[in-house]
Amino acid sequence: MKKSIRVAILALFVIVGSLYAKPATSGGLTDTQKASLLFMYQEEKVARDVYIVLGQKYPTASTFADIQLSEQQHMDAVEKLCVKYGVDISQVNESAIGVFVLPDLQNLYNILIVQGSTSLVEGLKVGIAIEEKDITDIVAYEEGMPADVVKVFENLRIGSYSHLSAFQAALTAAQ
């Protein structure tokens, strides 16, 4: 009798839980989650592209050159997730520096380049702003994601904290 009550209660939890589950699209993610992956992929490209441009403008500031390589690794990691989960990235051209499929990120890139091009100090402040935004967005977007996405996002966040520290130290040295 007790066993059948436990089974009935367990079945009830499963049924009630399924009523509140988020519907997933093909590939295991909701459309919102897929949009979040695309955003993060493009946001990592913003960071890489800004650091490429500012690194060329300020060649003696090795922080930009060093971190742009890491940002490429971040892009690659998120790109793999996009492919795995069926996120359409066919319009993304990684080799086109400063070109983005998401208008908000195109606008952000344009603003950051203008700001960062005024001086090395402003360029380093742009690096700090990018890393702070990455950290905030990663935390927001990892909620409810599958474990493999969360793991990649946690690694991105650790990298962003490291980049943030490097830009803060470079800014202190430049002032």
PyMOL commands that place a pseudoatom at each C-alpha (Angstrom):
pseudoatom trace, name=CA, resn=MET, resi=1, chain=A, elem=C, hetatm=0, pos=[0.000, 0.000, 0.000]
pseudoatom trace, name=CA, resn=LYS, resi=2, chain=A, elem=C, hetatm=0, pos=[2.751, 2.485, 0.953]
pseudoatom trace, name=CA, resn=LYS, resi=3, chain=A, elem=C, hetatm=0, pos=[4.683, 1.639, -2.204]
pseudoatom trace, name=CA, resn=SER, resi=4, chain=A, elem=C, hetatm=0, pos=[1.675, 2.336, -4.445]
pseudoatom trace, name=CA, resn=ILE, resi=5, chain=A, elem=C, hetatm=0, pos=[1.089, 5.667, -2.670]
pseudoatom trace, name=CA, resn=ARG, resi=6, chain=A, elem=C, hetatm=0, pos=[4.736, 6.651, -3.279]
pseudoatom trace, name=CA, resn=VAL, resi=7, chain=A, elem=C, hetatm=0, pos=[4.446, 5.666, -6.936]
pseudoatom trace, name=CA, resn=ALA, resi=8, chain=A, elem=C, hetatm=0, pos=[1.228, 7.670, -7.264]
pseudoatom trace, name=CA, resn=ILE, resi=9, chain=A, elem=C, hetatm=0, pos=[2.818, 10.713, -5.623]
pseudoatom trace, name=CA, resn=LEU, resi=10, chain=A, elem=C, hetatm=0, pos=[5.892, 10.409, -7.841]
pseudoatom trace, name=CA, resn=ALA, resi=11, chain=A, elem=C, hetatm=0, pos=[3.688, 10.129, -10.930]
pseudoatom trace, name=CA, resn=LEU, resi=12, chain=A, elem=C, hetatm=0, pos=[1.762, 13.214, -9.795]
pseudoatom trace, name=CA, resn=PHE, resi=13, chain=A, elem=C, hetatm=0, pos=[5.018, 15.191, -9.442]
pseudoatom trace, name=CA, resn=VAL, resi=14, chain=A, elem=C, hetatm=0, pos=[6.079, 14.133, -12.928]
pseudoatom trace, name=CA, resn=ILE, resi=15, chain=A, elem=C, hetatm=0, pos=[2.731, 15.154, -14.416]
pseudoatom trace, name=CA, resn=VAL, resi=16, chain=A, elem=C, hetatm=0, pos=[2.595, 18.496, -12.585]
pseudoatom trace, name=CA, resn=GLY, resi=17, chain=A, elem=C, hetatm=0, pos=[6.249, 19.192, -13.417]
pseudoatom trace, name=CA, resn=SER, resi=18, chain=A, elem=C, hetatm=0, pos=[5.633, 18.579, -17.087]
pseudoatom trace, name=CA, resn=LEU, resi=19, chain=A, elem=C, hetatm=0, pos=[2.831, 21.148, -17.053]
pseudoatom trace, name=CA, resn=TYR, resi=20, chain=A, elem=C, hetatm=0, pos=[5.343, 23.838, -16.050]
pseudoatom trace, name=CA, resn=ALA, resi=21, chain=A, elem=C, hetatm=0, pos=[8.219, 22.735, -18.257]
pseudoatom trace, name=CA, resn=LYS, resi=22, chain=A, elem=C, hetatm=0, pos=[9.326, 25.192, -20.919]
pseudoatom trace, name=CA, resn=PRO, resi=23, chain=A, elem=C, hetatm=0, pos=[8.606, 23.926, -24.411]
pseudoatom trace, name=CA, resn=ALA, resi=24, chain=A, elem=C, hetatm=0, pos=[11.790, 23.313, -26.354]
pseudoatom trace, name=CA, resn=THR, resi=25, chain=A, elem=C, hetatm=0, pos=[12.285, 23.756, -30.045]
pseudoatom trace, name=CA, resn=SER, resi=26, chain=A, elem=C, hetatm=0, pos=[14.026, 21.118, -32.099]
pseudoatom trace, name=CA, resn=GLY, resi=27, chain=A, elem=C, hetatm=0, pos=[17.585, 20.893, -30.844]
pseudoatom trace, name=CA, resn=GLY, resi=28, chain=A, elem=C, hetatm=0, pos=[16.622, 20.978, -27.174]
pseudoatom trace, name=CA, resn=LEU, resi=29, chain=A, elem=C, hetatm=0, pos=[16.552, 24.748, -26.609]
pseudoatom trace, name=CA, resn=THR, resi=30, chain=A, elem=C, hetatm=0, pos=[13.729, 27.250, -26.603]
pseudoatom trace, name=CA, resn=ASP, resi=31, chain=A, elem=C, hetatm=0, pos=[13.795, 29.999, -29.195]
pseudoatom trace, name=CA, resn=THR, resi=32, chain=A, elem=C, hetatm=0, pos=[14.796, 32.427, -26.436]
pseudoatom trace, name=CA, resn=GLN, resi=33, chain=A, elem=C, hetatm=0, pos=[17.727, 30.224, -25.444]
pseudoatom trace, name=CA, resn=LYS, resi=34, chain=A, elem=C, hetatm=0, pos=[18.814, 29.950, -29.069]
pseudoatom trace, name=CA, resn=ALA, resi=35, chain=A, elem=C, hetatm=0, pos=[18.660, 33.735, -29.374]
pseudoatom trace, name=CA, resn=SER, resi=36, chain=A, elem=C, hetatm=0, pos=[20.808, 33.977, -26.229]
pseudoatom trace, name=CA, resn=LEU, resi=37, chain=A, elem=C, hetatm=0, pos=[23.443, 31.686, -27.758]
pseudoatom trace, name=CA, resn=LEU, resi=38, chain=A, elem=C, hetatm=0, pos=[23.523, 33.758, -30.940]
pseudoatom trace, name=CA, resn=PHE, resi=39, chain=A, elem=C, hetatm=0, pos=[23.827, 36.926, -28.874]
pseudoatom trace, name=CA, resn=MET, resi=40, chain=A, elem=C, hetatm=0, pos=[26.730, 35.533, -26.848]
pseudoatom trace, name=CA, resn=TYR, resi=41, chain=A, elem=C, hetatm=0, pos=[28.468, 34.328, -30.011]
pseudoatom trace, name=CA, resn=GLN, resi=42, chain=A, elem=C, hetatm=0, pos=[28.167, 37.786, -31.520]
pseudoatom trace, name=CA, resn=GLU, resi=43, chain=A, elem=C, hetatm=0, pos=[29.087, 39.516, -28.235]
pseudoatom trace, name=CA, resn=GLU, resi=44, chain=A, elem=C, hetatm=0, pos=[32.326, 37.547, -28.087]
pseudoatom trace, name=CA, resn=LYS, resi=45, chain=A, elem=C, hetatm=0, pos=[32.949, 38.677, -31.689]
pseudoatom trace, name=CA, resn=VAL, resi=46, chain=A, elem=C, hetatm=0, pos=[32.392, 42.297, -30.631]
pseudoatom trace, name=CA, resn=ALA, resi=47, chain=A, elem=C, hetatm=0, pos=[35.081, 41.882, -27.992]
pseudoatom trace, name=CA, resn=ARG, resi=48, chain=A, elem=C, hetatm=0, pos=[37.499, 40.215, -30.393]
pseudoatom trace, name=CA, resn=ASP, resi=49, chain=A, elem=C, hetatm=0, pos=[36.918, 42.739, -33.164]
pseudoatom trace, name=CA, resn=VAL, resi=50, chain=A, elem=C, hetatm=0, pos=[37.229, 45.769, -30.864]
pseudoatom trace, name=CA, resn=TYR, resi=51, chain=A, elem=C, hetatm=0, pos=[40.475, 44.388, -29.458]
pseudoatom trace, name=CA, resn=ILE, resi=52, chain=A, elem=C, hetatm=0, pos=[41.820, 43.753, -32.962]
pseudoatom trace, name=CA, resn=VAL, resi=53, chain=A, elem=C, hetatm=0, pos=[41.100, 47.333, -34.038]
pseudoatom trace, name=CA, resn=LEU, resi=54, chain=A, elem=C, hetatm=0, pos=[42.334, 48.941, -30.823]
pseudoatom trace, name=CA, resn=GLY, resi=55, chain=A, elem=C, hetatm=0, pos=[45.368, 46.662, -30.780]
pseudoatom trace, name=CA, resn=GLN, resi=56, chain=A, elem=C, hetatm=0, pos=[46.300, 47.983, -34.226]
pseudoatom trace, name=CA, resn=LYS, resi=57, chain=A, elem=C, hetatm=0, pos=[45.738, 51.563, -33.073]
pseudoatom trace, name=CA, resn=TYR, resi=58, chain=A, elem=C, hetatm=0, pos=[47.770, 51.082, -29.869]
pseudoatom trace, name=CA, resn=PRO, resi=59, chain=A, elem=C, hetatm=0, pos=[50.434, 48.488, -30.779]
pseudoatom trace, name=CA, resn=THR, resi=60, chain=A, elem=C, hetatm=0, pos=[52.463, 49.108, -27.627]
pseudoatom trace, name=CA, resn=ALA, resi=61, chain=A, elem=C, hetatm=0, pos=[49.474, 48.096, -25.456]
pseudoatom trace, name=CA, resn=SER, resi=62, chain=A, elem=C, hetatm=0, pos=[49.843, 44.316, -25.545]
pseudoatom trace, name=CA, resn=THR, resi=63, chain=A, elem=C, hetatm=0, pos=[46.648, 43.779, -23.555]
pseudoatom trace, name=CA, resn=PHE, resi=64, chain=A, elem=C, hetatm=0, pos=[44.498, 44.128, -26.679]
pseudoatom trace, name=CA, resn=ALA, resi=65, chain=A, elem=C, hetatm=0, pos=[46.560, 41.685, -28.739]
pseudoatom trace, name=CA, resn=ASP, resi=66, chain=A, elem=C, hetatm=0, pos=[46.808, 39.144, -25.934]
pseudoatom trace, name=CA, resn=ILE, resi=67, chain=A, elem=C, hetatm=0, pos=[43.103, 39.147, -25.141]
pseudoatom trace, name=CA, resn=GLN, resi=68, chain=A, elem=C, hetatm=0, pos=[41.868, 39.118, -28.740]
pseudoatom trace, name=CA, resn=LEU, resi=69, chain=A, elem=C, hetatm=0, pos=[43.305, 35.611, -29.070]
pseudoatom trace, name=CA, resn=SER, resi=70, chain=A, elem=C, hetatm=0, pos=[41.339, 34.491, -26.030]
pseudoatom trace, name=CA, resn=GLU, resi=71, chain=A, elem=C, hetatm=0, pos=[38.183, 36.079, -27.416]
pseudoatom trace, name=CA, resn=GLN, resi=72, chain=A, elem=C, hetatm=0, pos=[38.595, 33.984, -30.553]
pseudoatom trace, name=CA, resn=GLN, resi=73, chain=A, elem=C, hetatm=0, pos=[38.627, 30.890, -28.351]
pseudoatom trace, name=CA, resn=HIS, resi=74, chain=A, elem=C, hetatm=0, pos=[35.458, 32.149, -26.649]
pseudoatom trace, name=CA, resn=MET, resi=75, chain=A, elem=C, hetatm=0, pos=[33.820, 32.609, -30.044]
pseudoatom trace, name=CA, resn=ASP, resi=76, chain=A, elem=C, hetatm=0, pos=[34.841, 29.107, -31.093]
pseudoatom trace, name=CA, resn=ALA, resi=77, chain=A, elem=C, hetatm=0, pos=[33.369, 27.588, -27.921]
pseudoatom trace, name=CA, resn=VAL, resi=78, chain=A, elem=C, hetatm=0, pos=[30.017, 29.358, -28.363]
pseudoatom trace, name=CA, resn=GLU, resi=79, chain=A, elem=C, hetatm=0, pos=[30.010, 28.597, -32.088]
pseudoatom trace, name=CA, resn=LYS, resi=80, chain=A, elem=C, hetatm=0, pos=[30.207, 24.879, -31.283]
pseudoatom trace, name=CA, resn=LEU, resi=81, chain=A, elem=C, hetatm=0, pos=[27.173, 25.241, -29.031]
pseudoatom trace, name=CA, resn=CYS, resi=82, chain=A, elem=C, hetatm=0, pos=[25.308, 27.111, -31.775]
pseudoatom trace, name=CA, resn=VAL, resi=83, chain=A, elem=C, hetatm=0, pos=[26.012, 24.295, -34.210]
pseudoatom trace, name=CA, resn=LYS, resi=84, chain=A, elem=C, hetatm=0, pos=[25.072, 21.617, -31.676]
pseudoatom trace, name=CA, resn=TYR, resi=85, chain=A, elem=C, hetatm=0, pos=[21.759, 23.254, -30.838]
pseudoatom trace, name=CA, resn=GLY, resi=86, chain=A, elem=C, hetatm=0, pos=[20.789, 24.299, -34.351]
pseudoatom trace, name=CA, resn=VAL, resi=87, chain=A, elem=C, hetatm=0, pos=[21.246, 28.052, -33.954]
pseudoatom trace, name=CA, resn=ASP, resi=88, chain=A, elem=C, hetatm=0, pos=[21.418, 29.665, -37.392]
pseudoatom trace, name=CA, resn=ILE, resi=89, chain=A, elem=C, hetatm=0, pos=[24.790, 31.383, -37.669]
pseudoatom trace, name=CA, resn=SER, resi=90, chain=A, elem=C, hetatm=0, pos=[24.952, 31.199, -41.451]
pseudoatom trace, name=CA, resn=GLN, resi=91, chain=A, elem=C, hetatm=0, pos=[24.867, 34.994, -41.758]
pseudoatom trace, name=CA, resn=VAL, resi=92, chain=A, elem=C, hetatm=0, pos=[27.841, 35.483, -39.416]
pseudoatom trace, name=CA, resn=ASN, resi=93, chain=A, elem=C, hetatm=0, pos=[31.113, 36.209, -41.175]
pseudoatom trace, name=CA, resn=GLU, resi=94, chain=A, elem=C, hetatm=0, pos=[33.856, 35.848, -38.591]
pseudoatom trace, name=CA, resn=SER, resi=95, chain=A, elem=C, hetatm=0, pos=[36.494, 37.247, -40.929]
pseudoatom trace, name=CA, resn=ALA, resi=96, chain=A, elem=C, hetatm=0, pos=[34.596, 40.516, -41.467]
pseudoatom trace, name=CA, resn=ILE, resi=97, chain=A, elem=C, hetatm=0, pos=[35.943, 42.687, -38.648]
pseudoatom trace, name=CA, resn=GLY, resi=98, chain=A, elem=C, hetatm=0, pos=[33.301, 45.030, -37.279]
pseudoatom trace, name=CA, resn=VAL, resi=99, chain=A, elem=C, hetatm=0, pos=[30.330, 43.424, -39.052]
pseudoatom trace, name=CA, resn=PHE, resi=100, chain=A, elem=C, hetatm=0, pos=[27.523, 41.907, -36.979]
pseudoatom trace, name=CA, resn=VAL, resi=101, chain=A, elem=C, hetatm=0, pos=[24.148, 40.335, -37.717]
pseudoatom trace, name=CA, resn=LEU, resi=102, chain=A, elem=C, hetatm=0, pos=[22.503, 41.725, -34.585]
pseudoatom trace, name=CA, resn=PRO, resi=103, chain=A, elem=C, hetatm=0, pos=[21.817, 45.476, -34.934]
pseudoatom trace, name=CA, resn=ASP, resi=104, chain=A, elem=C, hetatm=0, pos=[22.235, 46.173, -31.197]
pseudoatom trace, name=CA, resn=LEU, resi=105, chain=A, elem=C, hetatm=0, pos=[25.703, 44.654, -31.237]
pseudoatom trace, name=CA, resn=GLN, resi=106, chain=A, elem=C, hetatm=0, pos=[26.600, 46.456, -34.469]
pseudoatom trace, name=CA, resn=ASN, resi=107, chain=A, elem=C, hetatm=0, pos=[25.657, 49.712, -32.754]
pseudoatom trace, name=CA, resn=LEU, resi=108, chain=A, elem=C, hetatm=0, pos=[27.594, 48.784, -29.620]
pseudoatom trace, name=CA, resn=TYR, resi=109, chain=A, elem=C, hetatm=0, pos=[30.691, 47.966, -31.672]
pseudoatom trace, name=CA, resn=ASN, resi=110, chain=A, elem=C, hetatm=0, pos=[30.478, 51.305, -33.503]
pseudoatom trace, name=CA, resn=ILE, resi=111, chain=A, elem=C, hetatm=0, pos=[30.177, 53.246, -30.241]
pseudoatom trace, name=CA, resn=LEU, resi=112, chain=A, elem=C, hetatm=0, pos=[33.048, 51.359, -28.592]
pseudoatom trace, name=CA, resn=ILE, resi=113, chain=A, elem=C, hetatm=0, pos=[35.375, 51.925, -31.530]
pseudoatom trace, name=CA, resn=VAL, resi=114, chain=A, elem=C, hetatm=0, pos=[34.691, 55.672, -31.525]
pseudoatom trace, name=CA, resn=GLN, resi=115, chain=A, elem=C, hetatm=0, pos=[35.207, 55.891, -27.767]
pseudoatom trace, name=CA, resn=GLY, resi=116, chain=A, elem=C, hetatm=0, pos=[38.278, 53.668, -27.719]
pseudoatom trace, name=CA, resn=SER, resi=117, chain=A, elem=C, hetatm=0, pos=[39.946, 55.492, -30.583]
pseudoatom trace, name=CA, resn=THR, resi=118, chain=A, elem=C, hetatm=0, pos=[40.201, 58.804, -28.724]
pseudoatom trace, name=CA, resn=SER, resi=119, chain=A, elem=C, hetatm=0, pos=[43.108, 57.694, -26.505]
pseudoatom trace, name=CA, resn=LEU, resi=120, chain=A, elem=C, hetatm=0, pos=[44.796, 54.658, -25.039]
pseudoatom trace, name=CA, resn=VAL, resi=121, chain=A, elem=C, hetatm=0, pos=[43.169, 55.359, -21.676]
pseudoatom trace, name=CA, resn=GLU, resi=122, chain=A, elem=C, hetatm=0, pos=[39.736, 55.419, -23.319]
pseudoatom trace, name=CA, resn=GLY, resi=123, chain=A, elem=C, hetatm=0, pos=[40.594, 52.242, -25.216]
pseudoatom trace, name=CA, resn=LEU, resi=124, chain=A, elem=C, hetatm=0, pos=[41.425, 50.469, -21.967]
pseudoatom trace, name=CA, resn=LYS, resi=125, chain=A, elem=C, hetatm=0, pos=[38.174, 51.748, -20.446]
pseudoatom trace, name=CA, resn=VAL, resi=126, chain=A, elem=C, hetatm=0, pos=[36.366, 50.215, -23.418]
pseudoatom trace, name=CA, resn=GLY, resi=127, chain=A, elem=C, hetatm=0, pos=[38.055, 46.890, -22.643]
pseudoatom trace, name=CA, resn=ILE, resi=128, chain=A, elem=C, hetatm=0, pos=[36.812, 47.124, -19.068]
pseudoatom trace, name=CA, resn=ALA, resi=129, chain=A, elem=C, hetatm=0, pos=[33.277, 47.959, -20.212]
pseudoatom trace, name=CA, resn=ILE, resi=130, chain=A, elem=C, hetatm=0, pos=[33.232, 45.024, -22.643]
pseudoatom trace, name=CA, resn=GLU, resi=131, chain=A, elem=C, hetatm=0, pos=[34.334, 42.536, -20.003]
pseudoatom trace, name=CA, resn=GLU, resi=132, chain=A, elem=C, hetatm=0, pos=[31.851, 43.856, -17.444]
pseudoatom trace, name=CA, resn=LYS, resi=133, chain=A, elem=C, hetatm=0, pos=[29.036, 43.543, -20.000]
pseudoatom trace, name=CA, resn=ASP, resi=134, chain=A, elem=C, hetatm=0, pos=[30.162, 40.015, -20.912]
pseudoatom trace, name=CA, resn=ILE, resi=135, chain=A, elem=C, hetatm=0, pos=[30.081, 38.943, -17.277]
pseudoatom trace, name=CA, resn=THR, resi=136, chain=A, elem=C, hetatm=0, pos=[26.606, 40.392, -16.734]
pseudoatom trace, name=CA, resn=ASP, resi=137, chain=A, elem=C, hetatm=0, pos=[25.216, 38.819, -19.908]
pseudoatom trace, name=CA, resn=ILE, resi=138, chain=A, elem=C, hetatm=0, pos=[26.788, 35.423, -19.273]
pseudoatom trace, name=CA, resn=VAL, resi=139, chain=A, elem=C, hetatm=0, pos=[25.218, 35.260, -15.817]
pseudoatom trace, name=CA, resn=ALA, resi=140, chain=A, elem=C, hetatm=0, pos=[21.821, 36.267, -17.205]
pseudoatom trace, name=CA, resn=TYR, resi=141, chain=A, elem=C, hetatm=0, pos=[21.859, 33.880, -20.156]
pseudoatom trace, name=CA, resn=GLU, resi=142, chain=A, elem=C, hetatm=0, pos=[23.149, 30.756, -18.438]
pseudoatom trace, name=CA, resn=GLU, resi=143, chain=A, elem=C, hetatm=0, pos=[20.064, 30.410, -16.261]
pseudoatom trace, name=CA, resn=GLY, resi=144, chain=A, elem=C, hetatm=0, pos=[17.962, 27.469, -17.393]
pseudoatom trace, name=CA, resn=MET, resi=145, chain=A, elem=C, hetatm=0, pos=[20.464, 26.364, -20.024]
pseudoatom trace, name=CA, resn=PRO, resi=146, chain=A, elem=C, hetatm=0, pos=[21.594, 22.740, -20.397]
pseudoatom trace, name=CA, resn=ALA, resi=147, chain=A, elem=C, hetatm=0, pos=[24.644, 21.684, -18.387]
pseudoatom trace, name=CA, resn=ASP, resi=148, chain=A, elem=C, hetatm=0, pos=[27.037, 21.829, -21.359]
pseudoatom trace, name=CA, resn=VAL, resi=149, chain=A, elem=C, hetatm=0, pos=[26.035, 25.415, -22.124]
pseudoatom trace, name=CA, resn=VAL, resi=150, chain=A, elem=C, hetatm=0, pos=[26.359, 26.401, -18.462]
pseudoatom trace, name=CA, resn=LYS, resi=151, chain=A, elem=C, hetatm=0, pos=[29.849, 24.861, -18.351]
pseudoatom trace, name=CA, resn=VAL, resi=152, chain=A, elem=C, hetatm=0, pos=[30.983, 26.832, -21.413]
pseudoatom trace, name=CA, resn=PHE, resi=153, chain=A, elem=C, hetatm=0, pos=[29.435, 30.018, -20.041]
pseudoatom trace, name=CA, resn=GLU, resi=154, chain=A, elem=C, hetatm=0, pos=[31.180, 29.492, -16.684]
pseudoatom trace, name=CA, resn=ASN, resi=155, chain=A, elem=C, hetatm=0, pos=[34.492, 29.196, -18.514]
pseudoatom trace, name=CA, resn=LEU, resi=156, chain=A, elem=C, hetatm=0, pos=[33.718, 32.368, -20.480]
pseudoatom trace, name=CA, resn=ARG, resi=157, chain=A, elem=C, hetatm=0, pos=[32.927, 34.180, -17.249]
pseudoatom trace, name=CA, resn=ILE, resi=158, chain=A, elem=C, hetatm=0, pos=[36.215, 33.077, -15.670]
pseudoatom trace, name=CA, resn=GLY, resi=159, chain=A, elem=C, hetatm=0, pos=[38.031, 34.326, -18.770]
pseudoatom trace, name=CA, resn=SER, resi=160, chain=A, elem=C, hetatm=0, pos=[36.150, 37.623, -18.663]
pseudoatom trace, name=CA, resn=TYR, resi=161, chain=A, elem=C, hetatm=0, pos=[37.143, 38.183, -15.041]
pseudoatom trace, name=CA, resn=SER, resi=162, chain=A, elem=C, hetatm=0, pos=[40.758, 37.556, -16.022]
pseudoatom trace, name=CA, resn=HIS, resi=163, chain=A, elem=C, hetatm=0, pos=[40.469, 39.967, -18.949]
pseudoatom trace, name=CA, resn=LEU, resi=164, chain=A, elem=C, hetatm=0, pos=[38.815, 42.548, -16.715]
pseudoatom trace, name=CA, resn=SER, resi=165, chain=A, elem=C, hetatm=0, pos=[41.739, 42.360, -14.279]
pseudoatom trace, name=CA, resn=ALA, resi=166, chain=A, elem=C, hetatm=0, pos=[44.239, 42.727, -17.127]
pseudoatom trace, name=CA, resn=PHE, resi=167, chain=A, elem=C, hetatm=0, pos=[42.490, 45.818, -18.497]
pseudoatom trace, name=CA, resn=GLN, resi=168, chain=A, elem=C, hetatm=0, pos=[42.191, 47.345, -15.021]
pseudoatom trace, name=CA, resn=ALA, resi=169, chain=A, elem=C, hetatm=0, pos=[45.909, 46.824, -14.400]
pseudoatom trace, name=CA, resn=ALA, resi=170, chain=A, elem=C, hetatm=0, pos=[46.795, 48.267, -17.823]
pseudoatom trace, name=CA, resn=LEU, resi=171, chain=A, elem=C, hetatm=0, pos=[44.567, 51.288, -17.158]
pseudoatom trace, name=CA, resn=THR, resi=172, chain=A, elem=C, hetatm=0, pos=[46.213, 51.898, -13.803]
pseudoatom trace, name=CA, resn=ALA, resi=173, chain=A, elem=C, hetatm=0, pos=[49.648, 51.729, -15.447]
pseudoatom trace, name=CA, resn=ALA, resi=174, chain=A, elem=C, hetatm=0, pos=[48.581, 54.070, -18.271]
pseudoatom trace, name=CA, resn=GLN, resi=175, chain=A, elem=C, hetatm=0, pos=[47.173, 56.799, -16.028]
for i in range(1, 175): cmd.bond("trace and resi %d" % i, "trace and resi %d" % (i + 1))
show_as sticks, trace
zoom trace
